[in-house]
């Protein structure tokens, strides 16, 4: 247990990861404005590109619960340094983050922590504004 319930939830769901190909289990948890916490783990596939990241799983769980605004995120893996979300997951997090200041806490199983905001993780992000010519 830590003093951060999001990290604790991410750590617990990480145990359920299906990662026989990379042997790299990841857990993610996010809190919405309502205070609810949704969690996800990476789910790999023998057809490697079909695997999904922990962050994507947590976002899917949030949407399935009818919620669409991320207030805070935590990601954990058994890595030497805190693991940052992949490029695709940064865009996915940006889609649902309540604003660019939403905190993403990256943690290792050894207790190391790094905190960055969604804007710091994805500067110059593509948004709907880029599709409006006039
Ligand atoms: N992975 C995640 O689930 N989240 C991350 O932030 C980084 C990478 C997963 C994808 C794959 O199942 C495994 O970690 C190795 O890349």
Backbone and ligand atoms as CSV (ligand in chain L), in Angstrom:
chain,resi,resn,atom,element,x,y,z
A,1,UNK,N,N,0.836,-1.213,0.000
A,1,UNK,CA,C,0.000,0.000,0.000
A,1,UNK,C,C,0.867,1.258,0.000
A,2,UNK,N,N,0.419,2.259,-0.747
A,2,UNK,CA,C,1.084,3.560,-0.715
A,2,UNK,C,C,0.063,4.567,-0.179
A,3,UNK,N,N,0.445,5.840,-0.166
A,3,UNK,CA,C,-0.534,6.845,0.263
A,3,UNK,C,C,-1.329,7.368,-0.927
A,4,UNK,N,N,-1.170,6.705,-2.087
A,4,UNK,CA,C,-1.870,7.146,-3.298
A,4,UNK,C,C,-2.794,6.026,-3.789
A,5,UNK,N,N,-4.116,6.179,-3.601
A,5,UNK,CA,C,-5.049,5.115,-3.992
A,5,UNK,C,C,-4.988,4.785,-5.478
A,6,UNK,N,N,-4.621,5.762,-6.310
A,6,UNK,CA,C,-4.526,5.480,-7.752
A,6,UNK,C,C,-3.379,4.514,-8.022
A,7,UNK,N,N,-2.254,4.727,-7.353
A,7,UNK,CA,C,-1.118,3.812,-7.528
A,7,UNK,C,C,-1.475,2.428,-7.001
A,8,UNK,N,N,-2.140,2.383,-5.864
A,8,UNK,CA,C,-2.528,1.081,-5.293
A,8,UNK,C,C,-3.446,0.320,-6.247
A,9,UNK,N,N,-4.380,1.038,-6.866
A,9,UNK,CA,C,-5.310,0.385,-7.806
A,9,UNK,C,C,-4.559,-0.089,-9.049
A,10,UNK,N,N,-3.662,0.755,-9.548
A,10,UNK,CA,C,-2.887,0.382,-10.742
A,10,UNK,C,C,-2.010,-0.844,-10.445
A,11,UNK,N,N,-1.460,-0.869,-9.254
A,11,UNK,CA,C,-0.603,-1.996,-8.850
A,11,UNK,C,C,-1.417,-3.294,-8.781
A,12,UNK,N,N,-2.616,-3.205,-8.246
A,12,UNK,CA,C,-3.464,-4.399,-8.103
A,12,UNK,C,C,-3.906,-4.925,-9.468
A,13,UNK,N,N,-4.324,-4.035,-10.361
A,13,UNK,CA,C,-4.819,-4.490,-11.670
A,13,UNK,C,C,-3.673,-4.995,-12.538
A,14,UNK,N,N,-2.472,-4.495,-12.280
A,14,UNK,CA,C,-1.300,-4.959,-13.029
A,14,UNK,C,C,-1.150,-6.475,-12.933
A,15,UNK,N,N,-1.543,-7.038,-11.804
A,15,UNK,CA,C,-1.442,-8.494,-11.615
A,15,UNK,C,C,-2.245,-9.252,-12.672
A,16,UNK,N,N,-3.285,-8.625,-13.209
A,16,UNK,CA,C,-4.159,-9.291,-14.186
A,16,UNK,C,C,-3.688,-9.117,-15.621
A,17,UNK,N,N,-2.583,-8.415,-15.810
A,17,UNK,CA,C,-2.098,-8.181,-17.180
A,17,UNK,C,C,-1.861,-9.506,-17.894
A,18,UNK,N,N,-2.133,-9.507,-19.196
A,18,UNK,CA,C,-1.842,-10.685,-20.030
A,18,UNK,C,C,-0.644,-10.280,-20.885
A,19,UNK,N,N,0.542,-10.622,-20.409
A,19,UNK,CA,C,1.763,-10.163,-21.082
A,19,UNK,C,C,2.775,-11.297,-21.261
A,20,UNK,N,N,2.337,-12.421,-21.882
A,20,UNK,CA,C,3.258,-13.554,-22.038
A,20,UNK,C,C,4.337,-13.307,-23.084
A,21,UNK,N,N,4.164,-12.309,-23.939
A,21,UNK,CA,C,5.122,-12.074,-25.023
A,21,UNK,C,C,6.211,-11.099,-24.604
A,22,UNK,N,N,5.835,-10.044,-23.912
A,22,UNK,CA,C,6.846,-9.079,-23.457
A,22,UNK,C,C,7.310,-9.376,-22.037
A,23,UNK,N,N,6.508,-10.153,-21.295
A,23,UNK,CA,C,6.771,-10.346,-19.863
A,23,UNK,C,C,6.908,-9.017,-19.143
A,24,UNK,N,N,6.153,-8.037,-19.599
A,24,UNK,CA,C,6.200,-6.708,-18.998
A,24,UNK,C,C,4.767,-6.305,-18.653
A,25,UNK,N,N,4.418,-6.539,-17.386
A,25,UNK,CA,C,3.057,-6.239,-16.944
A,25,UNK,C,C,2.937,-4.764,-16.568
A,26,UNK,N,N,1.856,-4.138,-17.012
A,26,UNK,CA,C,1.610,-2.723,-16.712
A,26,UNK,C,C,0.189,-2.583,-16.149
A,27,UNK,N,N,0.051,-1.711,-15.164
A,27,UNK,CA,C,-1.270,-1.393,-14.616
A,27,UNK,C,C,-1.497,0.106,-14.704
A,28,UNK,N,N,-2.730,0.491,-14.962
A,28,UNK,CA,C,-3.070,1.921,-15.014
A,28,UNK,C,C,-4.378,2.141,-14.277
A,29,UNK,N,N,-4.489,3.295,-13.651
A,29,UNK,CA,C,-5.741,3.663,-12.990
A,29,UNK,C,C,-5.969,5.147,-13.217
A,30,UNK,N,N,-7.212,5.505,-13.378
A,30,UNK,CA,C,-7.533,6.931,-13.540
A,30,UNK,C,C,-8.740,7.281,-12.690
A,31,UNK,N,N,-8.731,8.520,-12.235
A,31,UNK,CA,C,-9.838,9.057,-11.436
A,31,UNK,C,C,-10.585,10.060,-12.281
A,32,UNK,N,N,-11.908,10.032,-12.201
A,32,UNK,CA,C,-12.716,11.005,-12.939
A,32,UNK,C,C,-13.209,12.085,-11.975
A,33,UNK,N,N,-13.894,13.066,-12.523
A,33,UNK,CA,C,-14.384,14.179,-11.693
A,33,UNK,C,C,-15.336,13.686,-10.611
A,34,UNK,N,N,-16.052,12.602,-10.876
A,34,UNK,CA,C,-17.003,12.066,-9.884
A,34,UNK,C,C,-16.286,11.421,-8.702
A,35,UNK,N,N,-14.983,11.182,-8.868
A,35,UNK,CA,C,-14.219,10.509,-7.810
A,35,UNK,C,C,-14.068,9.018,-8.087
A,36,UNK,N,N,-14.771,8.516,-9.100
A,36,UNK,CA,C,-14.672,7.085,-9.427
A,36,UNK,C,C,-13.277,6.776,-9.974
A,37,UNK,N,N,-12.819,5.569,-9.712
A,37,UNK,CA,C,-11.526,5.110,-10.232
A,37,UNK,C,C,-11.767,3.953,-11.201
A,38,UNK,N,N,-11.156,4.047,-12.367
A,38,UNK,CA,C,-11.261,2.990,-13.374
A,38,UNK,C,C,-9.855,2.476,-13.659
A,39,UNK,N,N,-9.744,1.157,-13.874
A,39,UNK,CA,C,-8.421,0.548,-13.997
A,39,UNK,C,C,-8.310,-0.296,-15.252
A,40,UNK,N,N,-7.073,-0.477,-15.696
A,40,UNK,CA,C,-6.832,-1.334,-16.863
A,40,UNK,C,C,-5.414,-1.886,-16.831
A,41,UNK,N,N,-5.221,-2.996,-17.534
A,41,UNK,CA,C,-3.887,-3.607,-17.640
A,41,UNK,C,C,-3.604,-3.884,-19.113
A,42,UNK,N,N,-2.339,-4.132,-19.430
A,42,UNK,CA,C,-2.039,-4.454,-20.822
A,42,UNK,C,C,-2.508,-5.878,-21.135
A,43,UNK,N,N,-3.043,-6.038,-22.342
A,43,UNK,CA,C,-3.592,-7.322,-22.787
A,43,UNK,C,C,-2.967,-7.620,-24.146
A,44,UNK,N,N,-1.951,-8.488,-24.131
A,44,UNK,CA,C,-1.222,-8.771,-25.378
A,44,UNK,C,C,-1.910,-9.868,-26.185
A,45,UNK,N,N,-1.442,-10.016,-27.424
A,45,UNK,CA,C,-2.003,-11.003,-28.336
A,45,UNK,C,C,-0.856,-11.641,-29.118
A,46,UNK,N,N,-1.031,-12.904,-29.487
A,46,UNK,CA,C,0.007,-13.585,-30.270
A,46,UNK,C,C,0.246,-12.855,-31.585
A,47,UNK,N,N,-0.766,-12.189,-32.109
A,47,UNK,CA,C,-0.567,-11.265,-33.234
A,47,UNK,C,C,-0.175,-9.939,-32.592
A,48,UNK,N,N,1.112,-9.725,-32.402
A,48,UNK,CA,C,1.627,-8.677,-31.515
A,48,UNK,C,C,0.952,-7.304,-31.627
A,49,UNK,N,N,0.705,-6.783,-32.857
A,49,UNK,CA,C,0.133,-5.426,-32.910
A,49,UNK,C,C,-1.278,-5.320,-32.339
A,50,UNK,N,N,-1.911,-6.468,-32.104
A,50,UNK,CA,C,-3.280,-6.432,-31.564
A,50,UNK,C,C,-3.315,-6.232,-30.053
A,51,UNK,N,N,-2.173,-6.201,-29.412
A,51,UNK,CA,C,-2.144,-5.994,-27.966
A,51,UNK,C,C,-2.586,-4.580,-27.604
A,52,UNK,N,N,-3.092,-4.444,-26.389
A,52,UNK,CA,C,-3.529,-3.116,-25.938
A,52,UNK,C,C,-2.806,-2.739,-24.644
A,53,UNK,N,N,-2.588,-1.457,-24.482
A,53,UNK,CA,C,-1.874,-0.934,-23.313
A,53,UNK,C,C,-2.798,-0.812,-22.104
A,54,UNK,N,N,-2.187,-0.748,-20.949
A,54,UNK,CA,C,-2.917,-0.591,-19.694
A,54,UNK,C,C,-3.757,0.694,-19.691
A,55,UNK,N,N,-3.177,1.763,-20.218
A,55,UNK,CA,C,-3.885,3.053,-20.224
A,55,UNK,C,C,-5.155,2.954,-21.077
A,56,UNK,N,N,-5.032,2.262,-22.225
A,56,UNK,CA,C,-6.190,2.112,-23.108
A,56,UNK,C,C,-7.289,1.314,-22.401
A,57,UNK,N,N,-6.881,0.305,-21.619
A,57,UNK,CA,C,-7.853,-0.487,-20.872
A,57,UNK,C,C,-8.586,0.346,-19.835
A,58,UNK,N,N,-7.844,1.208,-19.147
A,58,UNK,CA,C,-8.471,2.055,-18.122
A,58,UNK,C,C,-9.440,3.050,-18.765
A,59,UNK,N,N,-9.043,3.571,-19.920
A,59,UNK,CA,C,-9.926,4.516,-20.625
A,59,UNK,C,C,-11.191,3.789,-21.096
A,60,UNK,N,N,-11.031,2.576,-21.591
A,60,UNK,CA,C,-12.200,1.804,-22.035
A,60,UNK,C,C,-13.140,1.526,-20.859
A,61,UNK,N,N,-12.579,1.209,-19.703
A,61,UNK,CA,C,-13.410,0.949,-18.518
A,61,UNK,C,C,-14.167,2.212,-18.103
A,62,UNK,N,N,-13.482,3.358,-18.203
A,62,UNK,CA,C,-14.129,4.634,-17.871
A,62,UNK,C,C,-15.297,4.892,-18.809
A,63,UNK,N,N,-15.069,4.722,-20.112
A,63,UNK,CA,C,-16.138,4.982,-21.087
A,63,UNK,C,C,-17.287,3.999,-20.895
A,64,UNK,N,N,-16.952,2.745,-20.598
A,64,UNK,CA,C,-17.999,1.738,-20.393
A,64,UNK,C,C,-18.869,2.101,-19.190
A,65,UNK,N,N,-18.287,2.822,-18.234
A,65,UNK,CA,C,-19.039,3.255,-17.050
A,65,UNK,C,C,-19.800,4.552,-17.318
A,66,UNK,N,N,-19.670,5.076,-18.536
A,66,UNK,CA,C,-20.411,6.288,-18.900
A,66,UNK,C,C,-19.740,7.566,-18.474
A,67,UNK,N,N,-18.403,7.505,-18.253
A,67,UNK,CA,C,-17.681,8.713,-17.833
A,67,UNK,C,C,-16.660,9.093,-18.905
A,68,UNK,N,N,-16.385,10.388,-19.006
A,68,UNK,CA,C,-15.527,10.839,-20.110
A,68,UNK,C,C,-14.496,11.889,-19.716
A,69,UNK,N,N,-14.311,12.158,-18.440
A,69,UNK,CA,C,-13.363,13.205,-18.056
A,69,UNK,C,C,-12.334,12.696,-17.058
A,70,UNK,N,N,-11.081,12.667,-17.483
A,70,UNK,CA,C,-10.014,12.182,-16.592
A,70,UNK,C,C,-9.483,13.333,-15.733
A,71,UNK,N,N,-9.436,13.108,-14.412
A,71,UNK,CA,C,-8.913,14.119,-13.490
A,71,UNK,C,C,-7.477,13.812,-13.063
A,72,UNK,N,N,-7.101,12.540,-13.068
A,72,UNK,CA,C,-5.750,12.142,-12.636
A,72,UNK,C,C,-5.485,10.707,-13.088
A,73,UNK,N,N,-4.207,10.413,-13.339
A,73,UNK,CA,C,-3.831,9.086,-13.861
A,73,UNK,C,C,-2.624,8.551,-13.096
A,74,UNK,N,N,-2.552,7.222,-12.962
A,74,UNK,CA,C,-1.337,6.571,-12.449
A,74,UNK,C,C,-1.031,5.348,-13.310
A,75,UNK,N,N,0.246,5.129,-13.567
A,75,UNK,CA,C,0.705,3.979,-14.355
A,75,UNK,C,C,1.850,3.327,-13.589
A,76,UNK,N,N,1.848,1.992,-13.533
A,76,UNK,CA,C,2.929,1.318,-12.795
A,76,UNK,C,C,3.418,0.084,-13.554
A,77,UNK,N,N,4.725,-0.136,-13.479
A,77,UNK,CA,C,5.331,-1.318,-14.080
A,77,UNK,C,C,6.565,-1.676,-13.260
A,78,UNK,N,N,7.039,-2.902,-13.451
A,78,UNK,CA,C,8.244,-3.338,-12.735
A,78,UNK,C,C,9.449,-3.004,-13.598
A,79,UNK,N,N,9.764,-1.733,-13.656
A,79,UNK,CA,C,10.812,-1.232,-14.542
A,79,UNK,C,C,11.865,-0.498,-13.710
A,80,UNK,N,N,13.057,-0.334,-14.271
A,80,UNK,CA,C,14.112,0.344,-13.508
A,80,UNK,C,C,13.815,1.822,-13.261
A,81,UNK,N,N,13.039,2.418,-14.162
A,81,UNK,CA,C,12.651,3.826,-13.997
A,81,UNK,C,C,11.163,3.934,-14.360
A,82,UNK,N,N,10.464,4.938,-13.834
A,82,UNK,CA,C,9.035,5.085,-14.125
A,82,UNK,C,C,8.760,5.083,-15.627
A,83,UNK,N,N,7.759,4.284,-16.024
A,83,UNK,CA,C,7.466,4.091,-17.452
A,83,UNK,C,C,6.469,5.138,-17.943
A,84,UNK,N,N,6.867,5.908,-18.964
A,84,UNK,CA,C,5.937,6.891,-19.516
A,84,UNK,C,C,4.980,6.215,-20.492
A,85,UNK,N,N,3.743,6.720,-20.612
A,85,UNK,CA,C,2.797,6.169,-21.583
A,85,UNK,C,C,3.380,6.248,-22.999
A,86,UNK,N,N,3.038,5.269,-23.841
A,86,UNK,CA,C,3.511,5.287,-25.231
A,86,UNK,C,C,2.852,6.457,-25.973
A,87,UNK,N,N,3.339,6.729,-27.166
A,87,UNK,CA,C,2.821,7.869,-27.930
A,87,UNK,C,C,1.322,7.789,-28.163
A,88,UNK,N,N,0.852,6.603,-28.554
A,88,UNK,CA,C,-0.581,6.449,-28.819
A,88,UNK,C,C,-1.409,6.700,-27.572
A,89,UNK,N,N,-0.916,6.217,-26.426
A,89,UNK,CA,C,-1.672,6.408,-25.177
A,89,UNK,C,C,-1.651,7.868,-24.732
A,90,UNK,N,N,-0.597,8.592,-25.078
A,90,UNK,CA,C,-0.583,10.030,-24.747
A,90,UNK,C,C,-1.724,10.726,-25.467
A,91,UNK,N,N,-1.931,10.378,-26.733
A,91,UNK,CA,C,-3.038,10.976,-27.483
A,91,UNK,C,C,-4.375,10.524,-26.895
A,92,UNK,N,N,-4.468,9.275,-26.501
A,92,UNK,CA,C,-5.721,8.772,-25.911
A,92,UNK,C,C,-6.016,9.496,-24.596
A,93,UNK,N,N,-4.982,9.702,-23.781
A,93,UNK,CA,C,-5.186,10.400,-22.505
A,93,UNK,C,C,-5.606,11.843,-22.749
A,94,UNK,N,N,-4.988,12.461,-23.762
A,94,UNK,CA,C,-5.310,13.854,-24.067
A,94,UNK,C,C,-6.777,13.997,-24.484
A,95,UNK,N,N,-7.294,13.000,-25.181
A,95,UNK,CA,C,-8.694,13.041,-25.635
A,95,UNK,C,C,-9.663,13.234,-24.461
A,96,UNK,N,N,-9.333,12.594,-23.331
A,96,UNK,CA,C,-10.290,12.578,-22.217
A,96,UNK,C,C,-9.833,13.367,-20.987
A,97,UNK,N,N,-8.606,13.872,-20.981
A,97,UNK,CA,C,-8.140,14.645,-19.832
A,97,UNK,C,C,-8.982,15.912,-19.700
A,98,UNK,N,N,-9.347,16.268,-18.478
A,98,UNK,CA,C,-10.199,17.443,-18.267
A,98,UNK,C,C,-9.493,18.709,-18.713
A,99,UNK,N,N,-8.167,18.750,-18.553
A,99,UNK,CA,C,-7.355,19.832,-19.121
A,99,UNK,C,C,-5.899,19.364,-19.191
A,100,UNK,N,N,-5.057,20.223,-19.743
A,100,UNK,CA,C,-3.650,19.841,-19.945
A,100,UNK,C,C,-2.875,19.671,-18.659
A,101,UNK,N,N,-3.415,20.196,-17.555
A,101,UNK,CA,C,-2.705,20.110,-16.274
A,101,UNK,C,C,-2.970,18.802,-15.527
A,102,UNK,N,N,-3.764,17.926,-16.115
A,102,UNK,CA,C,-4.042,16.635,-15.460
A,102,UNK,C,C,-2.726,15.901,-15.212
A,103,UNK,N,N,-2.561,15.435,-13.964
A,103,UNK,CA,C,-1.305,14.788,-13.559
A,103,UNK,C,C,-1.276,13.312,-13.939
A,104,UNK,N,N,-0.134,12.885,-14.481
A,104,UNK,CA,C,0.093,11.470,-14.762
A,104,UNK,C,C,1.253,11.031,-13.869
A,105,UNK,N,N,0.953,10.189,-12.896
A,105,UNK,CA,C,1.998,9.687,-11.992
A,105,UNK,C,C,2.495,8.354,-12.523
A,106,UNK,N,N,3.791,8.306,-12.809
A,106,UNK,CA,C,4.413,7.081,-13.310
A,106,UNK,C,C,5.193,6.477,-12.157
A,107,UNK,N,N,4.970,5.183,-11.900
A,107,UNK,CA,C,5.579,4.563,-10.725
A,107,UNK,C,C,6.244,3.241,-11.079
A,108,UNK,N,N,7.250,2.886,-10.295
A,108,UNK,CA,C,7.852,1.555,-10.415
A,108,UNK,C,C,7.422,0.728,-9.207
A,109,UNK,N,N,7.587,-0.583,-9.317
A,109,UNK,CA,C,7.234,-1.467,-8.203
A,109,UNK,C,C,8.166,-1.226,-7.011
A,110,UNK,N,N,9.322,-0.609,-7.278
A,110,UNK,CA,C,10.277,-0.323,-6.191
A,110,UNK,C,C,9.971,0.987,-5.464
A,111,UNK,N,N,8.954,1.709,-5.953
A,111,UNK,CA,C,8.565,2.939,-5.258
A,111,UNK,C,C,9.057,4.229,-5.873
A,112,UNK,N,N,9.784,4.140,-7.022
A,112,UNK,CA,C,10.195,5.387,-7.683
A,112,UNK,C,C,8.975,6.013,-8.351
A,113,UNK,N,N,8.957,7.347,-8.378
A,113,UNK,CA,C,7.795,8.056,-8.921
A,113,UNK,C,C,8.242,9.242,-9.751
A,114,UNK,N,N,7.542,9.439,-10.863
A,114,UNK,CA,C,7.757,10.652,-11.661
A,114,UNK,C,C,6.375,11.183,-12.025
A,115,UNK,N,N,6.189,12.489,-11.884
A,115,UNK,CA,C,4.896,13.085,-12.200
A,115,UNK,C,C,5.053,14.082,-13.334
A,116,UNK,N,N,4.215,13.937,-14.356
A,116,UNK,CA,C,4.186,14.901,-15.466
A,116,UNK,C,C,2.734,15.205,-15.789
A,117,UNK,N,N,2.489,16.328,-16.455
A,117,UNK,CA,C,1.122,16.626,-16.873
A,117,UNK,C,C,0.897,16.078,-18.285
A,118,UNK,N,N,-0.379,16.002,-18.651
A,118,UNK,CA,C,-0.733,15.538,-19.997
A,118,UNK,C,C,-0.108,16.465,-21.047
A,119,UNK,N,N,-0.105,17.766,-20.798
A,119,UNK,CA,C,0.501,18.711,-21.754
A,119,UNK,C,C,2.005,18.508,-21.880
A,120,UNK,N,N,2.640,18.203,-20.770
A,120,UNK,CA,C,4.091,17.949,-20.832
A,120,UNK,C,C,4.385,16.668,-21.609
A,121,UNK,N,N,3.512,15.696,-21.478
A,121,UNK,CA,C,3.726,14.419,-22.179
A,121,UNK,C,C,3.435,14.523,-23.669
A,122,UNK,N,N,2.550,15.454,-24.047
A,122,UNK,CA,C,2.177,15.559,-25.463
A,122,UNK,C,C,2.117,17.015,-25.911
A,123,UNK,N,N,3.294,17.669,-25.972
A,123,UNK,CA,C,3.296,19.063,-26.424
A,123,UNK,C,C,2.924,19.128,-27.900
A,124,UNK,N,N,2.261,20.191,-28.293
A,124,UNK,CA,C,1.893,20.375,-29.704
A,124,UNK,C,C,0.886,19.352,-30.180
A,125,UNK,N,N,0.030,18.899,-29.265
A,125,UNK,CA,C,-0.908,17.821,-29.598
A,125,UNK,C,C,-1.860,18.170,-30.731
A,126,UNK,N,N,-2.165,17.175,-31.539
A,126,UNK,CA,C,-3.205,17.299,-32.564
A,126,UNK,C,C,-4.557,17.409,-31.865
A,127,UNK,N,N,-5.366,18.386,-32.301
A,127,UNK,CA,C,-6.691,18.534,-31.715
A,127,UNK,C,C,-7.696,18.845,-32.818
A,128,UNK,N,N,-8.962,18.914,-32.461
A,128,UNK,CA,C,-10.021,19.175,-33.445
A,128,UNK,C,C,-9.801,20.531,-34.130
A,129,UNK,N,N,-9.140,21.470,-33.440
A,129,UNK,CA,C,-8.878,22.796,-34.032
A,129,UNK,C,C,-8.095,22.670,-35.333
A,130,UNK,N,N,-7.254,21.650,-35.428
A,130,UNK,CA,C,-6.436,21.501,-36.629
A,130,UNK,C,C,-7.242,21.083,-37.850
A,131,UNK,N,N,-8.494,20.741,-37.644
A,131,UNK,CA,C,-9.332,20.324,-38.775
A,131,UNK,C,C,-10.227,21.454,-39.265
A,132,UNK,N,N,-10.164,22.619,-38.561
A,132,UNK,CA,C,-10.989,23.773,-38.939
A,132,UNK,C,C,-10.169,24.720,-39.768
A,133,UNK,N,N,-10.437,24.803,-41.081
A,133,UNK,CA,C,-9.627,25.691,-41.917
A,133,UNK,C,C,-10.056,27.150,-41.787
A,134,UNK,N,N,-11.366,27.405,-41.686
A,134,UNK,CA,C,-11.841,28.795,-41.629
A,134,UNK,C,C,-12.204,29.203,-40.215
L,1,LIG,N1,N,2.701,-0.899,-22.189
L,1,LIG,C1,C,1.626,-0.390,-21.526
L,1,LIG,O1,O,0.640,-1.097,-21.279
L,1,LIG,N2,N,1.668,0.909,-21.150
L,1,LIG,C2,C,2.754,1.715,-21.272
L,1,LIG,O2,O,2.705,2.861,-20.838
L,1,LIG,C3,C,3.969,1.220,-21.939
L,1,LIG,C4,C,3.862,-0.117,-22.563
L,1,LIG,C5,C,2.667,-2.325,-22.547
L,1,LIG,C6,C,2.448,-2.654,-24.008
L,1,LIG,C7,C,3.050,-4.035,-24.083
L,1,LIG,O3,O,2.071,-4.991,-23.683
L,1,LIG,C8,C,4.163,-4.034,-23.049
L,1,LIG,O4,O,3.900,-2.932,-22.204
L,1,LIG,C9,C,5.562,-3.903,-23.637
L,1,LIG,O5,O,5.643,-2.828,-24.511
